[in-house]
Amino acid sequence: MSNWCYNVLQFKEHEPKLINEFKRISDLNKIEQLGQKLFDEGEFLFDIDILSNNKVQYSTRWNPNKEEILKIGLRLTFEFEHYYEELANGILGQVKYLNGNFYERELTDDDFDLVKYNDNVDEEQYEFDGKTADDPNEFYQEILENKEWELL
């Protein structure tokens, strides 16, 4: 059984061709109960939800499909930002394609290690930078937001 990687893809502008493709494979998912490939290539997508005319969320198995999205973005010439997370495997990051450049920022193992589990209290608690929380994800998000975008 695979772990699910959560993905959110936001286009800079309304991209009807891409939104229509997500609608097509979302409808197939509902009928066939199987994952579908975007433009019949790359990773299978599951649980597709079209949030607006320029934003889609979906799941992939284990890893984000960032390389595939970049190839489609280059081919169709659309700009985007792609957020992904699969925390059980230590995957959290973002990629974006703007003005012909591809950028990425993602957490490393060292970044994840900055958040410590406090087992000296009765309830589940995590610590980071002098703060505490019952969910480590808010700290991971903060670390990600503070990372510099890397030009690829």
DSSP file (Angstrom, degrees, kcal/mol; ACC not computed):
  #  RESIDUE AA STRUCTURE BP1 BP2  ACC     N-H-->O    O-->H-N    N-H-->O    O-->H-N    TCO  KAPPA ALPHA  PHI   PSI    X-CA   Y-CA   Z-CA
    1    1 A M              0   0    0      0, 0.0     2,-0.2     0, 0.0     0, 0.0   0.000 360.0 360.0 360.0 134.3    0.0    0.0    0.0
    2    2 A S        -     0   0    0      1,-0.0     2,-0.3    59,-0.0    59,-0.0  -0.500 360.0-120.7 -89.0 156.3    1.4    3.4   -1.0
    3    3 A N        -     0   0    0     -2,-0.2    59,-3.5    83,-0.0     2,-0.5  -0.730  34.9-120.0 -86.8 146.0    1.6    6.6    1.1
    4    4 A W  E     -A   61   0A   0     -2,-0.3     2,-0.6    57,-0.2    57,-0.2  -0.765  15.0-149.9 -96.5 129.9   -0.2    9.4   -0.5
    5    5 A C  E     -A   60   0A   0     55,-3.3    55,-2.0    -2,-0.5     2,-0.4  -0.869  16.9-139.4 -95.7 122.1    1.6   12.6   -1.5
    6    6 A Y  E     -AB  59  85A   0     79,-2.7    79,-2.2    -2,-0.6     2,-0.4  -0.682  24.0-172.9 -83.7 131.4   -0.8   15.6   -1.3
    7    7 A N  E     -AB  58  84A   0     51,-2.7    51,-2.1    -2,-0.4     2,-0.4  -0.973  16.4-170.9-129.3 139.9   -0.3   18.1   -4.1
    8    8 A V  E     -AB  57  83A   0     75,-2.6    75,-2.8    -2,-0.4     2,-0.5  -0.993   8.8-167.8-128.4 125.4   -1.8   21.6   -4.8
    9    9 A L  E     -AB  56  82A   0     47,-3.3    47,-2.5    -2,-0.4     2,-0.5  -0.957   4.2-175.0-116.4 119.8   -1.2   23.1   -8.2
   10   10 A Q  E     -AB  55  81A   0     71,-3.0    71,-2.6    -2,-0.5     2,-0.3  -0.967  12.3-149.3-118.7 125.8   -1.9   26.8   -8.7
   11   11 A F  E     - B   0  80A   0     43,-2.9    69,-0.3    -2,-0.5     4,-0.0  -0.664  18.4-130.2 -90.8 147.5   -1.7   28.4  -12.1
   12   12 A K  S    S+     0   0    0     67,-2.5     2,-0.3    -2,-0.3    68,-0.1   0.876  93.3  12.3 -63.2 -37.0   -0.7   32.1  -12.5
   13   13 A E  S    S-     0   0    0     66,-0.4     2,-0.2    40,-0.0    -2,-0.1  -0.840 104.4 -70.8-131.9 169.4   -3.7   32.6  -14.8
   14   14 A H        -     0   0    0     -2,-0.3    40,-0.2     1,-0.1    -2,-0.1  -0.471  44.4-167.0 -62.4 126.7   -6.8   30.6  -15.8
   15   15 A E     >  -     0   0    0     38,-0.8     4,-2.8    -2,-0.2     3,-0.4  -0.785   8.1-178.9-120.0  84.4   -5.6   27.7  -17.9
   16   16 A P  H  > S+     0   0    0      0, 0.0     4,-2.8     0, 0.0     5,-0.2   0.859  79.9  53.9 -56.7 -40.3   -8.7   26.2  -19.6
   17   17 A K  H  > S+     0   0    0      1,-0.2     4,-1.5     2,-0.2     5,-0.1   0.921 114.5  41.0 -61.9 -42.6   -6.9   23.4  -21.4
   18   18 A L  H  > S+     0   0    0     -3,-0.4     4,-2.4     2,-0.2    -1,-0.2   0.909 114.4  50.7 -73.0 -42.6   -5.3   22.1  -18.2
   19   19 A I  H  X S+     0   0    0     -4,-2.8     4,-2.5     1,-0.2    -2,-0.2   0.915 110.3  51.3 -60.5 -42.0   -8.4   22.6  -16.1
   20   20 A N  H  X S+     0   0    0     -4,-2.8     4,-2.4    -5,-0.3    -1,-0.2   0.872 108.6  51.4 -63.3 -36.5  -10.4   20.6  -18.7
   21   21 A E  H  X S+     0   0    0     -4,-1.5     4,-2.4    -5,-0.2     5,-0.2   0.910 110.0  48.8 -67.4 -41.2   -7.8   17.8  -18.6
   22   22 A F  H  X S+     0   0    0     -4,-2.4     4,-2.2     2,-0.2    -2,-0.2   0.900 111.7  50.0 -63.2 -39.4   -8.1   17.7  -14.8
   23   23 A K  H  X S+     0   0    0     -4,-2.5     4,-2.5     2,-0.2    -2,-0.2   0.920 109.7  52.0 -62.5 -43.3  -11.9   17.6  -15.1
   24   24 A R  H  X S+     0   0    0     -4,-2.4     4,-1.9     1,-0.2    -2,-0.2   0.940 114.5  40.1 -60.1 -49.1  -11.6   14.7  -17.7
   25   25 A I  H  X S+     0   0    0     -4,-2.4     4,-2.3     2,-0.2    -1,-0.2   0.820 112.3  56.7 -74.7 -27.5   -9.4   12.6  -15.5
   26   26 A S  H  X S+     0   0    0     -4,-2.2     4,-1.9    -5,-0.2    -1,-0.2   0.927 107.8  48.4 -64.2 -43.8  -11.4   13.4  -12.3
   27   27 A D  H  X S+     0   0    0     -4,-2.5     4,-1.7     1,-0.2    -2,-0.2   0.897 111.3  50.1 -62.4 -40.8  -14.5   12.1  -14.0
   28   28 A L  H  X S+     0   0    0     -4,-1.9     4,-3.2     1,-0.2     5,-0.4   0.895 106.9  55.3 -64.3 -39.6  -12.7    9.0  -15.1
   29   29 A N  H  X S+     0   0    0     -4,-2.3     4,-2.2     1,-0.2    -1,-0.2   0.917 107.9  48.9 -57.1 -43.9  -11.5    8.5  -11.5
   30   30 A K  H  < S+     0   0    0     -4,-1.9    -1,-0.2     2,-0.2    -2,-0.2   0.863 117.9  40.1 -66.2 -36.5  -15.1    8.6  -10.3
   31   31 A I  H  < S+     0   0    0     -4,-1.7    -2,-0.2    -5,-0.1    -1,-0.2   0.939 128.1  28.5 -77.5 -49.4  -16.2    6.1  -12.9
   32   32 A E  H  < S-     0   0    0     -4,-3.2    -3,-0.2     2,-0.2    -2,-0.2   0.610  89.4-137.9 -91.9 -14.2  -13.3    3.6  -12.8
   33   33 A Q     <  +     0   0    0     -4,-2.2     2,-0.3    -5,-0.4    -4,-0.1   0.808  68.6 111.7  56.6  31.2  -12.1    4.1   -9.2
   34   34 A L  S    S-     0   0    0     -6,-0.3    -1,-0.2    -5,-0.2    -2,-0.2  -0.898  75.8 -96.2-127.8 158.3   -8.6    4.1  -10.6
   35   35 A G        -     0   0    0     -2,-0.3     2,-0.3    -3,-0.1    11,-0.2  -0.355  38.2-150.5 -68.7 156.2   -5.9    6.7  -10.9
   36   36 A Q  E     -G   45   0B   0      9,-1.8     9,-3.3    -2,-0.0     2,-0.4  -0.920  10.2-121.7-128.7 155.0   -5.5    8.5  -14.2
   37   37 A K  E >   -G   44   0B   0     -2,-0.3     3,-1.6     7,-0.2     2,-0.5  -0.784  27.7-114.4 -98.7 139.7   -2.5   10.1  -15.9
   38   38 A L  G >  S-     0   0    0      5,-0.6     3,-1.4     3,-0.5   -16,-0.1  -0.610 102.9  -8.7 -71.8 121.3   -2.5   13.8  -16.8
   39   39 A F  G 3  S-     0   0    0     -2,-0.5    -1,-0.3     1,-0.2     3,-0.1   0.822 124.9 -72.3  53.1  33.7   -2.4   13.9  -20.7
   40   40 A D  G <  S+     0   0    0     -3,-1.6     2,-0.3     1,-0.2    -1,-0.2   0.772 111.6  97.4  57.2  32.0   -1.9   10.1  -20.5
   41   41 A E    <   +     0   0    0     -3,-1.4    -3,-0.5     2,-0.2    -1,-0.2  -0.976  67.1   3.5-143.2 159.3    1.7   10.4  -19.3
   42   42 A G  S    S+     0   0    0     -2,-0.3    23,-0.0    -5,-0.1    -3,-0.0  -0.339  99.8   8.1  76.8-149.0    3.7   10.3  -16.0
   43   43 A E  S    S-     0   0    0      1,-0.1    -5,-0.6    -2,-0.1     2,-0.3  -0.266  73.5-109.4 -71.9 152.1    2.3    9.6  -12.5
   44   44 A F  E     -G   37   0B   0     -7,-0.2    17,-0.5    -9,-0.1     2,-0.4  -0.654  32.0-147.1 -78.7 139.0   -1.2    8.4  -11.7
   45   45 A L  E     -G   36   0B   0     -9,-3.3    -9,-1.8    -2,-0.3     2,-0.3  -0.862  16.8-175.9-109.4 143.9   -3.3   11.1  -10.0
   46   46 A F  E     +C   59   0A   0     13,-2.5    13,-2.9    -2,-0.4   -11,-0.1  -0.892  57.2  20.9-133.7 161.5   -6.0   10.3   -7.4
   47   47 A D  E    S-     0   0A   0     -2,-0.3     2,-0.3    11,-0.2    -1,-0.2   0.879  75.5-168.8  49.0  50.9   -8.6   12.3   -5.4
   48   48 A I  E     -     0   0A   0     10,-0.1     2,-0.4    -3,-0.1    10,-0.2  -0.537  10.4-178.4 -76.4 132.1   -8.6   15.2   -7.8
   49   49 A D  E     -C   57   0A   0      8,-3.0     8,-2.6    -2,-0.3     2,-0.8  -0.968  19.6-147.8-134.0 117.0  -10.5   18.3   -6.6
   50   50 A I  E     -C   56   0A   0     -2,-0.4     6,-0.2     6,-0.2     3,-0.1  -0.765  17.3-178.7 -86.4 110.8  -10.7   21.4   -8.8
   51   51 A L  E     -     0   0A   0      4,-1.7     2,-0.3    -2,-0.8     5,-0.2   0.775  61.9 -23.3 -85.3 -29.2  -10.7   24.3   -6.3
   52   52 A S  E >  S-C   55   0A   0      3,-1.7     3,-0.8     0, 0.0    -1,-0.1  -0.905  82.9 -73.1-163.0-173.5  -11.1   27.2   -8.7
   53   53 A N  T 3  S+     0   0    0     -2,-0.3   -38,-0.8     1,-0.2   -34,-0.2   0.495 133.1  27.2 -76.7   0.9  -10.5   28.0  -12.4
   54   54 A N  T 3  S+     0   0    0    -40,-0.2   -43,-2.9     1,-0.1     2,-0.4   0.185 111.5  71.5-142.5  21.0   -6.7   28.1  -11.6
   55   55 A K  E <   +AC  10  52A   0     -3,-0.8    -3,-1.7   -45,-0.2    -4,-1.7  -0.986  48.0 172.6-145.6 132.0   -6.2   25.8   -8.6
   56   56 A V  E     -AC   9  50A   0    -47,-2.5   -47,-3.3    -2,-0.4     2,-0.4  -0.987  11.9-161.3-136.0 141.6   -6.3   22.0   -8.3
   57   57 A Q  E     +AC   8  49A   0     -8,-2.6    -8,-3.0    -2,-0.3     2,-0.3  -0.954  23.5 148.5-121.5 150.1   -5.5   19.6   -5.5
   58   58 A Y  E     -A    7   0A   0    -51,-2.1   -51,-2.7    -2,-0.4     2,-0.3  -0.960  36.6-111.4-163.7 172.1   -4.8   15.9   -6.0
   59   59 A S  E     -AC   6  46A   0    -13,-2.9   -13,-2.5    -2,-0.3     2,-0.3  -0.902  21.6-172.8-117.7 147.7   -2.8   12.9   -4.6
   60   60 A T  E     -A    5   0A   0    -55,-2.0   -55,-3.3    -2,-0.3     2,-0.5  -0.874  37.7 -92.0-126.5 164.8    0.0   10.9   -6.1
   61   61 A R  E    S-A    4   0A   0    -17,-0.5     2,-3.2    -2,-0.3   -57,-0.2  -0.683  87.4 -36.8 -81.6 126.3    1.7    7.8   -4.8
   62   62 A W  S    S+     0   0    0    -59,-3.5    -1,-0.1    -2,-0.5    27,-0.1  -0.212 125.4  40.6  66.6 -53.4    4.7    8.3   -2.6
   63   63 A N  S    S-     0   0    0     -2,-3.2   -58,-0.2   -58,-0.1     2,-0.1  -0.833  84.4-100.8-129.0 158.5    6.2   11.4   -4.4
   64   64 A P        -     0   0    0      0, 0.0     3,-0.3     0, 0.0     2,-0.1  -0.384  26.6-130.2 -71.9 159.5    5.1   14.6   -6.0
   65   65 A N     >  +     0   0    0      1,-0.2     4,-2.2     2,-0.1     5,-0.2  -0.267  57.5 139.1-103.1  45.9    4.9   14.7   -9.8
   66   66 A K  H  >  +     0   0    0      1,-0.2     4,-2.1     2,-0.2    -1,-0.2   0.845  67.5  51.4 -64.0 -37.7    6.9   17.9  -10.1
   67   67 A E  H  > S+     0   0    0     -3,-0.3     4,-2.3     2,-0.2    -1,-0.2   0.913 111.1  49.1 -65.9 -41.2    9.0   16.9  -13.1
   68   68 A E  H  > S+     0   0    0      2,-0.2     4,-2.3     1,-0.2    -2,-0.2   0.915 110.5  49.8 -63.2 -44.0    5.9   15.9  -15.0
   69   69 A I  H  X S+     0   0    0     -4,-2.2     4,-2.7     1,-0.2    -1,-0.2   0.889 109.7  52.4 -63.5 -38.9    4.2   19.2  -14.2
   70   70 A L  H  X S+     0   0    0     -4,-2.1     4,-2.7     2,-0.2     5,-0.2   0.935 108.6  49.9 -61.8 -46.2    7.2   21.1  -15.3
   71   71 A K  H  X S+     0   0    0     -4,-2.3     4,-2.3     1,-0.2    -2,-0.2   0.918 113.6  45.3 -59.7 -43.7    7.3   19.3  -18.7
   72   72 A I  H  X S+     0   0    0     -4,-2.3     4,-2.9     2,-0.2     5,-0.2   0.904 111.8  53.0 -66.9 -40.4    3.6   20.0  -19.2
   73   73 A G  H  X>S+     0   0    0     -4,-2.7     5,-1.4     1,-0.2     4,-1.1   0.898 111.1  46.3 -60.6 -41.5    4.1   23.6  -18.2
   74   74 A L  H  <5S+     0   0    0     -4,-2.7    -1,-0.2     3,-0.2    -2,-0.2   0.907 114.9  47.0 -66.4 -41.8    6.9   24.1  -20.7
   75   75 A R  H  <5S+     0   0    0     -4,-2.3    -2,-0.2    -5,-0.2    -1,-0.2   0.907 123.5  32.3 -67.7 -42.3    4.9   22.4  -23.4
   76   76 A L  H  <5S-     0   0    0     -4,-2.9    -1,-0.2    -5,-0.2    -2,-0.2   0.462 104.4-130.1 -94.9  -2.0    1.7   24.4  -22.8
   77   77 A T  T  <5 +     0   0    0     -4,-1.1     2,-0.4    -5,-0.2    -3,-0.2   0.917  53.8 144.5  51.8  55.2    3.6   27.5  -21.6
   78   78 A F      < -     0   0    0     -5,-1.4     2,-0.3    -6,-0.1    -1,-0.2  -0.930  44.8-131.6-117.5 148.6    1.8   28.2  -18.4
   79   79 A E        +     0   0    0     -2,-0.4   -67,-2.5    17,-0.0   -66,-0.4  -0.740  36.9 161.6 -96.3 146.3    3.3   29.5  -15.1
   80   80 A F  E     -BD  11  97A   0     17,-1.4    17,-2.3    -2,-0.3     2,-0.4  -0.957  37.2-136.4-154.8 166.8    2.5   27.7  -11.9
   81   81 A E  E     -BD  10  96A   0    -71,-2.6   -71,-3.0    -2,-0.3     2,-0.5  -0.994  22.2-163.1-130.6 133.5    3.3   27.1   -8.3
   82   82 A H  E     -BD   9  95A   0     13,-3.5    13,-2.3    -2,-0.4     2,-0.4  -0.967   3.3-169.3-124.5 116.1    3.2   23.5   -7.0
   83   83 A Y  E     +BD   8  94A   0    -75,-2.8   -75,-2.6    -2,-0.5     2,-0.3  -0.836  13.2 175.3-101.9 141.1    3.0   22.6   -3.3
   84   84 A Y  E     +BD   7  93A   0      9,-2.5     9,-2.4    -2,-0.4     2,-0.3  -0.997   9.4 176.2-146.7 150.0    3.5   19.0   -2.2
   85   85 A E  E     +BD   6  92A   0    -79,-2.2   -79,-2.7    -2,-0.3     7,-0.2  -0.966  19.7 162.5-154.9 139.8    3.8   17.0    1.1
   86   86 A E  E > > - D   0  91A   0      5,-3.1     5,-1.6    -2,-0.3     3,-1.5  -0.629  17.8-178.7-148.3  83.4    4.1   13.5    2.2
   87   87 A L  G > 5S+     0   0    0      1,-0.3     3,-1.4     3,-0.2     5,-0.1   0.757  73.4  66.8 -65.5 -28.7    5.3   13.9    5.8
   88   88 A A  G 3 5S+     0   0    0      1,-0.3    -1,-0.3     2,-0.1   -85,-0.0   0.802 110.8  38.0 -63.0 -26.2    5.6   10.2    6.6
   89   89 A N  G < 5S-     0   0    0     -3,-1.5    -1,-0.3     2,-0.1    -2,-0.2   0.251 120.5-107.3-105.4  10.8    8.4   10.0    4.0
   90   90 A G  T < 5S+     0   0    0     -3,-1.4     2,-0.5     1,-0.2    -3,-0.2   0.908  70.6 143.6  67.2  42.7    9.9   13.4    4.9
   91   91 A I  E   < +D   86   0A   0     -5,-1.6    -5,-3.1    15,-0.0     2,-0.3  -0.967   7.2 140.8-119.7 121.0    8.7   15.2    1.8
   92   92 A L  E     +D   85   0A   0     -2,-0.5    15,-2.6    15,-0.3     2,-0.3  -0.881  24.9 109.1-157.5 123.8    7.6   18.8    1.9
   93   93 A G  E     -DE  84 106A   0     -9,-2.4    -9,-2.5    -2,-0.3     2,-0.3  -0.985  44.5-121.4-174.2-176.6    8.3   21.4   -0.7
   94   94 A Q  E     -DE  83 105A   0     11,-2.9    11,-2.5    -2,-0.3     2,-0.3  -0.992  13.7-170.3-144.4 145.7    7.3   23.8   -3.4
   95   95 A V  E     -DE  82 104A   0    -13,-2.3   -13,-3.5    -2,-0.3     2,-0.3  -0.962   9.0-173.3-129.5 152.9    8.3   24.3   -7.0
   96   96 A K  E     -DE  81 103A   0      7,-2.3     7,-3.1    -2,-0.3     2,-0.5  -0.998  17.9-152.2-147.0 151.4    7.3   27.1   -9.3
   97   97 A Y  E     +DE  80 102A   0    -17,-2.3   -17,-1.4    -2,-0.3     2,-0.4  -0.964  31.2 157.5-123.7 110.9    7.8   28.0  -12.9
   98   98 A L  E >   - E   0 101A   0      3,-2.2     3,-2.4    -2,-0.5    -2,-0.1  -0.999  62.3  -6.8-138.2 137.3    7.8   31.8  -13.6
   99   99 A N  T 3  S-     0   0    0     -2,-0.4    -1,-0.1     1,-0.3     3,-0.1   0.825 129.0 -52.5  50.7  38.4    9.2   33.9  -16.4
  100  100 A G  T 3  S+     0   0    0      1,-0.2     2,-0.4    -3,-0.0    -1,-0.3   0.542 116.1 110.9  79.1   6.4   10.9   30.9  -18.0
  101  101 A N  E <   -E   98   0A   0     -3,-2.4    -3,-2.2    51,-0.0     2,-0.5  -0.899  57.5-143.9-117.8 146.8   12.7   29.9  -14.8
  102  102 A F  E     -E   97   0A   0     -2,-0.4    50,-3.1    -5,-0.2     2,-0.3  -0.932  22.1-177.1-109.6 125.5   12.1   26.8  -12.6
  103  103 A Y  E     -EF  96 151A   0     -7,-3.1    -7,-2.3    -2,-0.5     2,-0.3  -0.878   3.0-175.4-122.5 152.8   12.5   27.3   -8.8
  104  104 A E  E     +EF  95 150A   0     46,-2.0    46,-2.7    -2,-0.3     2,-0.3  -0.998  12.5 177.2-146.1 147.9   12.3   24.9   -5.9
  105  105 A R  E     +E   94   0A   0    -11,-2.5   -11,-2.9    -2,-0.3     2,-0.3  -0.943  18.6 157.8-145.1 132.7   12.5   24.9   -2.1
  106  106 A E  E     -E   93   0A   0     -2,-0.3   -13,-0.2   -13,-0.3     2,-0.2  -0.990  41.0 -97.0-151.5 157.4   12.0   21.8    0.0
  107  107 A L        -     0   0    0    -15,-2.6   -15,-0.3    -2,-0.3     2,-0.2  -0.481  32.7-151.3 -76.9 143.9   12.9   20.6    3.4
  108  108 A T     >  -     0   0    0     -2,-0.2     4,-2.1   -17,-0.1     5,-0.2  -0.530  35.7 -97.5-100.5 173.7   15.9   18.4    4.0
  109  109 A D  H  > S+     0   0    0      1,-0.2     4,-2.0     2,-0.2     5,-0.1   0.894 127.3  55.2 -58.4 -39.4   16.4   15.8    6.7
  110  110 A D  H  > S+     0   0    0      1,-0.2     4,-0.6     2,-0.2    -1,-0.2   0.874 105.4  52.2 -62.7 -37.0   18.2   18.4    8.7
  111  111 A D  H >4 S+     0   0    0      1,-0.2     3,-1.1     2,-0.2     4,-0.4   0.926 109.4  48.6 -64.1 -44.7   15.2   20.7    8.4
  112  112 A F  H >< S+     0   0    0     -4,-2.1     3,-1.3     1,-0.3    -2,-0.2   0.864 105.0  60.2 -62.9 -34.6   12.9   18.1    9.7
  113  113 A D  H 3< S+     0   0    0     -4,-2.0    -1,-0.3     1,-0.2    -2,-0.2   0.651  87.4  74.7 -69.5 -14.4   15.3   17.4   12.6
  114  114 A L  T << S+     0   0    0     -3,-1.1     2,-0.6    -4,-0.6    15,-0.3   0.769  84.1  74.7 -67.2 -25.2   14.9   21.0   13.8
  115  115 A V  S <  S-     0   0    0     -3,-1.3     2,-0.4    -4,-0.4    13,-0.2  -0.809  75.4-160.8 -92.6 122.1   11.5   20.1   15.1
  116  116 A K  E     -H  127   0C   0     11,-2.6    11,-3.0    -2,-0.6     2,-0.5  -0.826  15.5-130.0-109.1 140.7   11.8   18.0   18.3
  117  117 A Y  E     -H  126   0C   0     -2,-0.4     2,-0.8     9,-0.2     9,-0.2  -0.752  19.1-144.8 -84.7 130.2    9.3   15.7   20.0
  118  118 A N        +     0   0    0      7,-3.1     3,-0.5    -2,-0.5     7,-0.5  -0.852  23.6 172.9 -98.8 106.6    8.9   16.5   23.7
  119  119 A D        +     0   0    0     -2,-0.8    -1,-0.1     1,-0.2     7,-0.0   0.267  62.9  84.5 -96.2  12.1    8.2   13.2   25.5
  120  120 A N  S    S+     0   0    0      5,-0.1     2,-0.3     3,-0.0    -1,-0.2   0.295  82.0  70.0 -93.7   9.1    8.5   14.8   28.9
  121  121 A V  S    S-     0   0    0     -3,-0.5     4,-0.1     2,-0.2     0, 0.0  -0.840  84.6-120.3-123.3 162.3    4.8   15.9   28.9
  122  122 A D  S    S+     0   0    0     -2,-0.3     2,-0.3     2,-0.1    -1,-0.1   0.852  94.8  52.1 -71.5 -35.3    1.6   14.0   29.1
  123  123 A E  S    S-     0   0    0      1,-0.1    -2,-0.2    -3,-0.0     2,-0.1  -0.680 103.6 -84.8-103.9 157.6    0.2   15.1   25.8
  124  124 A E        +     0   0    0     -2,-0.3     2,-0.3    10,-0.1    -1,-0.1  -0.368  58.4 170.1 -59.8 129.5    1.8   15.0   22.4
  125  125 A Q        -     0   0    0     -7,-0.5    -7,-3.1    -4,-0.1     2,-0.3  -0.995  21.2-161.9-150.1 138.8    4.0   18.1   22.0
  126  126 A Y  E     -HI 117 133C   0      7,-3.6     7,-2.0    -2,-0.3     2,-0.4  -0.891  10.4-152.2-119.4 150.5    6.6   19.4   19.5
  127  127 A E  E     +HI 116 132C   0    -11,-3.0   -11,-2.6    -2,-0.3     2,-0.3  -0.958  19.5 161.0-127.4 141.5    9.1   22.1   19.9
  128  128 A F  E >   - I   0 131C   0      3,-2.2     3,-2.1    -2,-0.4   -13,-0.1  -0.898  69.9 -12.9-157.7 128.2   10.8   24.4   17.5
  129  129 A D  T 3  S-     0   0    0    -15,-0.3     3,-0.1    -2,-0.3   -14,-0.1   0.842 128.3 -49.2  52.1  41.8   12.6   27.7   18.0
  130  130 A G  T 3  S+     0   0    0      1,-0.3    -1,-0.3     0, 0.0     2,-0.3   0.503 118.7 106.4  79.4   4.4   11.4   28.2   21.6
  131  131 A K  E <   -I  128   0C   0     -3,-2.1    -3,-2.2     2,-0.0     2,-0.3  -0.775  54.2-149.6-113.3 158.7    7.7   27.4   20.6
  132  132 A T  E     +I  127   0C   0     -2,-0.3     2,-0.3    -5,-0.2    -5,-0.2  -0.924  17.9 165.8-126.6 154.5    5.5   24.4   21.2
  133  133 A A  E     -I  126   0C   0     -7,-2.0    -7,-3.6    -2,-0.3    -2,-0.0  -0.974  40.8-128.6-158.6 158.0    2.6   22.9   19.3
  134  134 A D  S    S+     0   0    0     -2,-0.3    -7,-0.1    -9,-0.2   -10,-0.1   0.509 100.4  51.2 -88.9  -4.4    0.7   19.6   19.3
  135  135 A D    >   -     0   0    0     -9,-0.1     3,-0.8     1,-0.1     4,-0.4  -0.987  67.6-156.0-132.9 122.6    1.2   19.2   15.5
  136  136 A P  T >> S+     0   0    0      0, 0.0     4,-2.1     0, 0.0     3,-0.8   0.701  81.3  83.1 -71.1 -16.8    4.7   19.5   13.9
  137  137 A N  H 3> S+     0   0    0      1,-0.3     4,-2.7     2,-0.2     5,-0.2   0.852  83.7  57.1 -59.6 -37.2    3.3   20.5   10.5
  138  138 A E  H <> S+     0   0    0     -3,-0.8     4,-1.7     1,-0.2    -1,-0.3   0.871 109.1  47.2 -63.7 -33.2    2.9   24.2   11.4
  139  139 A F  H <> S+     0   0    0     -3,-0.8     4,-2.5    -4,-0.4    -2,-0.2   0.897 110.1  52.0 -71.6 -40.5    6.6   24.3   12.2
  140  140 A Y  H  X S+     0   0    0     -4,-2.1     4,-2.5     1,-0.2    -2,-0.2   0.909 109.3  50.8 -60.7 -41.3    7.5   22.5    9.0
  141  141 A Q  H  X S+     0   0    0     -4,-2.7     4,-2.7     1,-0.2    -1,-0.2   0.906 109.6  50.4 -62.4 -41.2    5.5   25.1    7.1
  142  142 A E  H  X S+     0   0    0     -4,-1.7     4,-1.4     2,-0.2    -2,-0.2   0.911 110.6  48.8 -63.0 -43.1    7.3   27.9    8.9
  143  143 A I  H  X S+     0   0    0     -4,-2.5     4,-0.6     1,-0.2     3,-0.2   0.921 112.3  49.2 -62.7 -43.7   10.7   26.4    8.0
  144  144 A L  H >< S+     0   0    0     -4,-2.5     3,-1.3     1,-0.2    -2,-0.2   0.929 108.3  52.6 -61.5 -46.2    9.6   26.0    4.4
  145  145 A E  H 3< S+     0   0    0     -4,-2.7    -1,-0.2     1,-0.3    -2,-0.2   0.796 108.9  51.5 -61.6 -28.1    8.4   29.6    4.1
  146  146 A N  H 3< S+     0   0    0     -4,-1.4    -1,-0.3    -3,-0.2    -2,-0.2   0.536  89.1 100.3 -87.9  -6.9   11.8   30.8    5.4
  147  147 A K  S << S-     0   0    0     -3,-1.3     2,-0.2    -4,-0.6   -40,-0.0  -0.517  77.6-114.4 -78.1 147.4   13.8   28.8    2.9
  148  148 A E        -     0   0    0     -2,-0.2     2,-0.3     1,-0.1    -1,-0.1  -0.522  29.3-108.9 -77.4 146.7   15.2   30.6   -0.1
  149  149 A W        -     0   0    0     -2,-0.2     2,-0.5   -44,-0.1   -44,-0.2  -0.608  32.6-144.6 -72.9 135.1   13.9   29.7   -3.6
  150  150 A E  E     -F  104   0A   0    -46,-2.7   -46,-2.0    -2,-0.3     2,-0.4  -0.905   8.8-131.7-105.7 126.4   16.7   27.8   -5.5
  151  151 A L  E      F  103   0A   0     -2,-0.5   -48,-0.2   -48,-0.2   -50,-0.0  -0.633 360.0 360.0 -75.5 126.1   16.9   28.4   -9.3
  152  152 A L              0   0    0    -50,-3.1   -49,-0.1    -2,-0.4    -1,-0.1   0.416 360.0 360.0-102.3 360.0   17.2   25.1  -11.1
